[in-house]
């Protein structure tokens, strides 16, 4: 039923009600002119977010401002129609002032009940539904015998009829439910102080009398009963030829990709950074051990070389060339299999030989024999973990979880490419004083990008402070020109060795003897460097596993960390409807690696696509890649995947 007018005449004009109607319309017209990201920010700033309201510096003003925001045409028109029909008589009976106070109190009561039910909720509540529900309740109390002229649908026809006003209470709740089902909400993945939340899809909830009228639809989406989610049962089926059942969940996130967030932070550590040195060497040792095991016993045995540590040495830098006073110490840690029957595996020899070769190939001015000492602390593995490798089907060595994503944002790509450019052979030929220890931090705000770059200058190529600053500016201009030629952002700023201070001699410049800060004062450790996709992206969910140095056969911390990123990339490449993809995998110790405890995909879809079909395609890619995990394992053992 659609109410048209009531049977109770008003004695005076409803000034307050008309003001509320006008304000809601004006605010909604303003909303229509906003892009998605700005609209999301508006709702988060002026809507009621329970977690913010109960946190530090609560924005109490949102209890009022939220009543003038609406999530769509259906939401707005439904609210205004009911306020127009019932509000004038309530205002007439109460008086303008009392009606204004009553209206606000009803809205506040609805917000209070919502905050009480879900105090930790990050979902914004907007709309006048709570206040209008109070007005409707007051109308029924004040005019219990009133009748409403309504348009009543009857099959293909409609008919005008007078119906008791009391019947409009359930109609009102039905209207709110329909709004919840029809509304697309505000698609935003914008982070607020506590960081990104991935528990469920962001929605705008409209409330009536303190209860979520669209709660049924919202909870359906969250639990997987709506079309935004394929639950485990729907997403699980036998793999081709094998009958393998996998626990797969696919979910659509109505949010903004990270590239459309207002703020983005990305870091990249270069090949000569102490953390990167540890990651690269320990990973290469794992690859060499895998080859050695295959050569000597025909299979890859248990090993994990992921506890490496590079202890900084001591150096004296000088303009024109300094010297290393005390060498760095490279410590190899954790476990490996030393013996199989009568066959001994020369673990220390493999580790040191591999490290020296990597240093010669990647650090131009580090002498692996003179500038580094080696301490091999690799012990035999535990019997249970060693036994996993001798079982018919090798299972996961741990209960572990990982997450990966695709695509890279432009900021992530620029940060990654900037470091690679500085450490490229062509750049070193033009600027031989640029050491391998490079760090790039990218900060994007809106469409403006700030890159702060640290490069360890090699002192033998710098004869004076004046030469240093002259070459530094030439280097900065070259890098900035390179970045601008490959970046679509309209405003790019680059800062090189920003802590330098002219006039302070050696104390005001970033010089090194070997091109890495590990020579003096800056130690490194496995797992503190770049993630497996090459960057440290603070806007993204990140796992805690260090992939470098772990065995490629059973260590799910390594396998899943790389696999999640690969699956996410495949999803984006093969499913055009997907704008951004996140893949989550969790293992259970001893279980087959291709059958994780849970495999989940969260995707942000293009507008207007067939959600059910897109989610099915995502599930198919995820299932196929898990089925083919053995190919990834073989590639990891061969060193075909970089981990930094």
N, C-alpha and C positions, 0 to 999 in steps of 0.2 A: 504494500500500500504506500502511496505517495501522498502525504498530507498537503492540502491546498490552503485551507483556512479553518479556523475554529469558530465555535458558536458563541464565544464570549466577546462582547465588544469592549474595546479599551477606551478609557475616558480621556487619556492624555497621550501625547506623542512619546514613544519609547526612546528618549534621547540617548540613554546609555547603551541600549541594545543596538541602535543604529551606529553609534560610535564604534562599538566592538565589531560590527559587521564591516564597516568601512576600513578599520585598521587591519582586519584579517585579509581583506581583498587587496589592499595596498601592499602589505607585506608579501602576499603570494605573487603578485605581479612582479615585485622585486626579485623573488626567488626564480621566476621564469627566465629572467635575463642573466642568471649566473651560470658559468660553466660548472661541470660536475664537481671539480675539486673545490671551488669556492662555495658551492652549495653545501658540500659536506662540511666545510669549515664553519659555515653559518649554523648548521644544525648542532655541531659539536660545541660551538661557542654559546649559543642562546637556548639550546634544548637542555632538558634535565637529564644529566648523566649521574645515576646514583653513586657510582664509585668516586666521582669528582665531588659531589655534594657532601659526602661523608669524609673526604680527604682534607688535607691542609688547604687553607685559603678557599673555603667552599664558595662557589659563585651563587649565592642565594637569589640574585636577580633573575636567574634562569627559571625559577619557580613561576615567575610572571611572564617573562618573554616567551617561554615555550608555548604558552596558550595562543600565541598569535602566529605560530608557524604551522604549516600544513604540508603533508607529504605528496599531495597530488590533487588533481581536479575532483575526483570522486570524494576524497576526504574533505576537501574544502566545501563543496556544494552540499554534501550531506549534512555537515555541521551547520552551515548557514541556513539551510532550509528549516531545520528543526528549531534553531534559535529564532528565526523569523516568525514561525507559527506559534511557538509557546512562550518566547521570551517577552513579548510585549505585554501580555496579560500579567505575568509574574512581576514585571517592573511596575506595571500600573497598580498592582495590589501592594507591593512593598514600598514603592517610592524610589526615586532615582538613586539616592545615596545608599539606601539599604540594599537595593538590587545590585549595585556595583560591588559592595562589600561581599554580599552573598555569592555572587558570581566568582569573585576571586577566591573566596574561601573554599568553594567547591573544587576549583582547579587545584588549589593547594592540597586539599584532602586527597584528591586522586594521586597527586605526585607523592604525597607522604606514604600512602599505602604501597605504591610501587617501590619506593625506596626501601620501605620496610620489608617487603617480600624479597627483593633482590638488591641488597645493599652493595654488592660488589659488581653489579652489572655495568659494562662499559657502553651499553646501548642507549642512544639518546631517545628521550621521550618528548614528542612534540604534539601539538594539537589542542583544540578546545574541547575535546570530547568529554573529559572529566567535568569541566565546568557546565557544559550543556546538559550532561546527564543530571547534574544537580538541579538545573532549571526545569528539566522535564519532571523530575521527582516532585519539585515544589508545585508545579502546575497540577499534577495529579492530586496532591494534598489540598490545594486551594480550590480546585475546580473538579471534584471527583465525578460529577455527573455531566461534564462538558462532552460535546460531540464534535467530531472532526469531519469536515468534508474532504474525502480522499479519493484518489484515482486508484481503482482496484482492478488489477489485471485478471481477466477471465479467459484463459486460453489465448486465442488470437485477438481477442477484443478486450477493451477496457470499459469500465463503467464507473460513473460517479456515485458515491454512496456516503451516507453519514454513519460513522462508526464511533463507538465509545472511545474516549481519549485513553482509557486504561489499556486498550489493545496496542497502543503505540509503544509501550515499554518493551515488549519482546521484539517489535519491529525495529526499534532503535538498536538493540543489541545485535540483531541480525544484520543491520546496516553496517555496524562496526566490523562484524565478522567478514562481510563481503569486502569491505575496504581492506582488511588485512590480507585477504586472499588475492585481491586485485593489485594492491600497491606493490610497486617495485622497491620502495624504500629509497634510502640514500646510499648509493654504492660507494662506500669509502673504506679504504684500508689505512686511513691516516692514523699515525701514531700520536698518542698523547703521553704525558710524563712517564707512565709505566711501561711504555713501549708497545709494539704491535701485539694485538690479541688475535689468536687463531682458533679460539674455542668454537666459534660459530660464525655464521654469516652476519654481517652488520645489517641491522634493520632499524627502521623508525617505528616505534610502537605508539599507537594512539590508545588512550585509556578512557574508560568510562566507569565512574564511581570507584576508582582505585584498582580495578581489575583489568587485565589486558584483553580487550575485546577481540584482538586478532591473535590471541595466544595460541589457539588451536592450530592455526596455520603456521605460526612461528615455531612452535614446538615440533610440528610435523616436519618442517624443513630441517630443524636442528637434529632430530633423531633419525632422519633419513626416510621419512614417509612421503616427502614431497618430491617434486621433480628436480630440485636442486641437488639431491643426494642419491647416489646408488648405494644401498647398504650392503653389508658383507654378503648377505644371502643372495641378493640380486646380482652381485658382482663376482660370484664364485662359480666356477664351472670346471669341468675336466679339461685339461690341456690336451692338445692334439696327440693322440696315440698313447698318452701316458696315464690318463685318468687322474692327474695331479689336481688336488683341490687347494686353492690359495685363498687366503682371507684378504680380499681386496675391497677397499672403500674408496669411492670417488665422490668428491663434493665440489659444488660450484660456490665460489666466493663472490658475492656481489660487491667487490671492492675495486679500488684504483690500483693499477700497477705501481711499483715503486718509482718508476720513471716519472710519474705524475704527482708524487709527493712534493710538498713544499721544500723539505729539507732532506738531503741525502749525504751520507758520509762514507767514503771508501778509501781504503789504504792498500798499498802494495809495497812489499819489501823486495829489493833487488837481489840478484844472485850472490852478491858479495856481502849482504847483511849477515851478521852472525847466526841469526835464527835460520835463514835460508841455507847457509852453509851446512848446518846440522841436518836439516831436512833432506837436502840433496845428497849428502854423503851417506847417511844412514839408509836412504832409499836405494842408492846404488849398491850398497853392501848387501841389502836383501836380494836384489836382482842377481848379483854375482854369486851369492850363496845358493840361490835357486838353481843357477846354471851348474854350479859345482856339484850339488846334490844329484841333479839329473845325470851328469857325466859319470859320477862315481857309483851311484846306487840305483839310477833309473827312475827316481821319483823325488819330488820336493818334500823335504822333511820339516819338522817343526822348528821354527825360529821366529824371533821378534827382536829386531835391532832398533827399537823405537825409544830408547832412553838415552840418546846421545846428548852430550854436553860439550860445548866449546868454551874453555876457560881462557879469558883474555890474557894476552901477554903484556909486554911493556915496550914502548918504542920512544925514541927521541926524534921528533920531527925538526927539520931545518929547511929554510929556503935553499934550494939547490940540491937537497938530498939528505936524509937522515939515516938512522939505523935502528934495527930491532935489537933491543937490549935483552929481553927475556922472551923466549918463544911461547906461542900459544900452546895449550894442551887440549887435545881432542880425546874425549872419553867415549868409548863404545860400551853401551850397557844393554842389559836384559838377557835373553835366553837363546840358545841354539842347540842343535843335535850334533855332538862331537864324534859319535861312533855308531856305526851300524854293523854288528857282527865284528869281523876283523878289519873292516874298512874305517880308517880314521879320516876325519874332515879337518883340514888345517884352518880352523876358524880365525885365529888371530892373523895369520898370514894373509888370508883373503881380505879381511877387514882393512888392514894397514895398506896393502897393495892397492886396493880399490880407492881408498881415501887419497893416497898420493896421486894416483892417476887423475882423479876428479879435480884436485887442486891445480895440477899442471894445465889441465884443459880449460879451466874456468877463471882462475885468478892469476892474472898476468904477472904480478909482482910479489906473489907469495912463493917462496922456495919451500916445497913440502919436506925437504930434508933438513933445512936450517931453521925455518921459522915455525915449525910445528913439532910437538912431541905427541906420542900416541900411547894411550892407556886402554888396553882391551880388558873390559870387565864383563865379558859375555859368559854366562854360566849355563850349565846344562838345564834343559827344560823339565818341568814337573811331569811325573809319569802319566797322569791323566791326560794332560794336553798333548803329550807325545803320542799317546795311544790313539787319540782321535785320528791321527794321520794313517793309522794302520787298519781302520775299520773299513768295511765294504763301501759305505757311503760316508764320505767325510762330512762331518757336521760342523755347525758353528762353534767356535771356541769360546764364545762368551754370549751373555745376554746384553745386547747393545742396540743402539738406535742411531739413525743418521737422517739427514735431510739435505736435499739438493734442489736447485731451482734453475729456471731458464725463462726468458732470455736475460743476458746481461743488459743492464741499462747503459745509456750512453756515458754516464759518469764512470761506471765500472769499466767499460771498454777503454775510455780515454786514459784512466789511471793505469790500467794494465799496459796499454800500448806506449804510454810515456816512459815507463821504466824500461820496457824492452827497446825502445828507440835509443835511450841514453846508453844502454849496455850493448848496443849493436856494433858490429865491426866497423861499419861506415862512420858512426859517431866517434868511436875510439880513434879512428884514423885522423879525424878532424880535430878531436880534442883528446889527445893521449893522456892529459892530466886528469881526466875523469876516471876515478876508480870504479870498481864493481859494486861497492857498497852504496846503493841508491835506495832512497825511500821516498815514496810519493803519497801525499795525503790530499784527497779531493773533497772539497766541501761545496755542494751545490745548494743554493737557495733560489728557488724559482727557476729562472732561466739564466742565472749567473753562476759561473764556476770559478772557484779559487783553488789553485794547485800549489801546494807547498812542497818543494823538492829539496832533499838533502843529498849531496854528492860529495863523497870523500875525495878531495884533490890529492894527487900523488906528488909529493914535495920535490922529487927530482926534476920535474918539468916546470917548477915555479921558482924563479930566482929571486923574487922580491915581492913585497906586499903590493906594489903597484901592478906588477904582472898578474898577481892573483886576481885583483878586482877587475882588471881589464879583461882577462880571459873569462872570468865569471860572468860579466855582462854579455860578452859575445856568446857564451854558452846559453845563458838565459834567453837571449833573443832567438837563437837557433831552435831551442826546445819550444818556445812559445809559438814560433812560426809553424813548426811541425804540428803542434796541437791544434792551432786554429784552422789549419788546412784539412783537418780530419774531424772537426767538431761542428755540429750545427747550432750549438748554443751561441747566442749573440754576444755574450760578454764573458770573456775568459781572462783571468789574471794568473800570473805565475810568479812565485817567489822562490828564489834559489839561495840555499844556505842563509836563511833569514836571520840567524843569530850573529852573523858577521858584523864586526864593528871596525871601520877604518881607523888607522892610527894606533892600534893596540898591538901591532906586530903579530907574532905567532899566537897570542892570546885572543886575537880577533878574527881568525880565519880557521876554516875547516881543512886542515892538512893531515895527511897520513903518509907513512912510508910505503905501505903495501897496497893501498887502495881499499882497505877494510878497517872498520873501527875495532874489529876483534883483536887487532895488534896491540891495543892499549885501552883497557878499561871497559870494554863492552862485550860481555859474554853472550853466548847463544845457546838455545835449547830446542830440541825437537818438539814440534807442536805449537810453538809460539809464533810461527810465521804465517805465510799465506795459506788460505784454504785451498782445496784441491783444484778449484777453478781459477786460481791465481790471484785472488783479491781477498781482502778482509772487508766485507760489506756490513756495516753496522745496522742497516735497515732490514737486513735479512735474518731469518732464523738460521742459527748455526749449531752444528753438533759439537761435541766436546772431544771427539776422537782425533788423535794425531795419526794420519794415514801413513806417513813416511816411516819406512823401516819395518813395517809389519809384514808378516808372511801373506802371500797372495792366495793361499789355498783355503784357509779356514778362518782367518781373522776377519770377522764381519765388520769390525770397526773400520777397516780399510776398504773392504769390498763394497759394503753398503754406502760408504761415504762417496766413493767414486761412482757407483752404480746409480745413486739417486740423481746426481747431476746429469748423467748420461740419459737416463730415462726421461727426465724433465725436458732435455733438449729434443729427444726423439718425439715426445708428445707435441711440442710446439711446431716441429717441422712437419709432422704428419697430420695434425688436426688443426686446420686453418681457423676454426672457431675459437681457439685458445689464445688469449693475449699473454698470459703469464701462468706458469705452472710450478707447483711445489710438490715434491715427492718425499714421502716419509716411509722409512722401513725400520722395523724393530725385529730383532732375532730372539731366539730362545736357545740357550746353550745346548749343544748336542743334536739339535734338529737340522735337517737339510737346509743349506743356504738358499736354495731356490724356493723354499716355502717359509717365508718369514712369519713371525707371530701375527703381524699385521703389515699390510702394504696399503698406503693411502696416497691419493692424489688430490690436491686442492688446486682448482683452476679458476682463473678469472676469464670469463668468456666475452667474446664480442657481443655487441648489442644485436638483438633481432635473430639470433641463431636458434636452432632447435636444440634445446638443452639436453633432452633425453638422448638424442642421437650423438651429440658431442661427448657426453659423459660415457656413453658406451664405447665410443672410439678411444677415449683416453684409457678406459679399463683394458681394452684389447692390447694397446701398446704396452701397458704396464705388465700385463700377464705374459706377453711374448718376451719382453726383456728379461723377466725373472726366469722364464724357461730357458733362456739362452745365456744364463749367467756364467756357464763354464767357458764360453768364449772370452768373456771379460777376464776371468781368472787366468787363462793362458796368456792373454795380452799383458796382464799385470806382471806375470812371472817373467815375460820377455822384456819388460821395461818399456812397453809401448805407451803407457800412460804417465804423464808427468803428475807429480803430487804437490807442486808448488808454483 
